[in-house]
């Protein structure tokens, strides 16, 4: 398989009942890395590099975010669905939004699915 690049936009908002409400919008780029394995007749395991840049708004403040990471991707031949596990290191232009303090200019979010 040849490396394939992807790009997308995504948007999210907070739903927890906290002091501040947040919204986030960013652009995501993903690139299939050369490490791939066939795990059966149709199950595949691959790797993907990701990068994103965006905006976080909350507590009357707005800041920039950027992140870079790696993913393991499970997929089936002929299926548009995939399961991804990975993590990203994130840089933040600011870490205080209203009363919320994220504790530093960079963070490692938990593994995402």
C-alpha positions, -999 to +999 in steps of 0.1 A: +000+000+000+012+035-007+012+063+019-020+083+018-025+117+032-057+130+047-069+163+060-101+172+079-116+199+101-132+192+134-151+211+161-159+203+196-174+218+228-174+211+265-204+193+280-193+190+316-208+212+342-177+233+351-170+270+358-161+276+322-175+265+289-151+257+260-152+254+223-125+241+200-120+241+162-090+228+144-076+214+112-061+179+112-037+162+088-029+125+088-003+106+068-001+068+066+034+057+077+052+028+060+049+003+089+019-020+082+010-056+090-016-080+077-031-098+108-054-122+090-073-126+057-088-091+059-076-075+092-048-049+089-027-029+114-011+003+102+006+034+116-003+070+110+013+103+118-010+132+127-007+170+131-033+195+140-036+233+146-065+251+160-082+275+184-095+270+219-121+295+233-134+296+268-137+319+299-136+350+277-102+340+264-090+325+231-057+307+224-040+286+197-033+249+199-009+227+179-003+190+182+016+162+167+012+124+173+011+088+162-017+063+158-022+026+154-050+019+130-070-013+127-091-018+096-108-044+075-103-047+037-133-032+018-146-015+050-148+023+055-146+018+093-114+018+113-104+017+150-076+041+160-055+042+191-029+070+196-016+100+215-006+135+207+017+160+224+000+194+225+014+230+227-009+258+239-003+295+234-019+301+267-029+279+296-053+301+316-089+306+303-110+325+327-109+306+361-095+274+345-058+268+346-044+239+325-011+241+343+015+248+316+021+256+280+023+220+269+004+188+278+002+152+269-035+142+267-045+107+275-045+080+249-074+086+226-097+061+208 
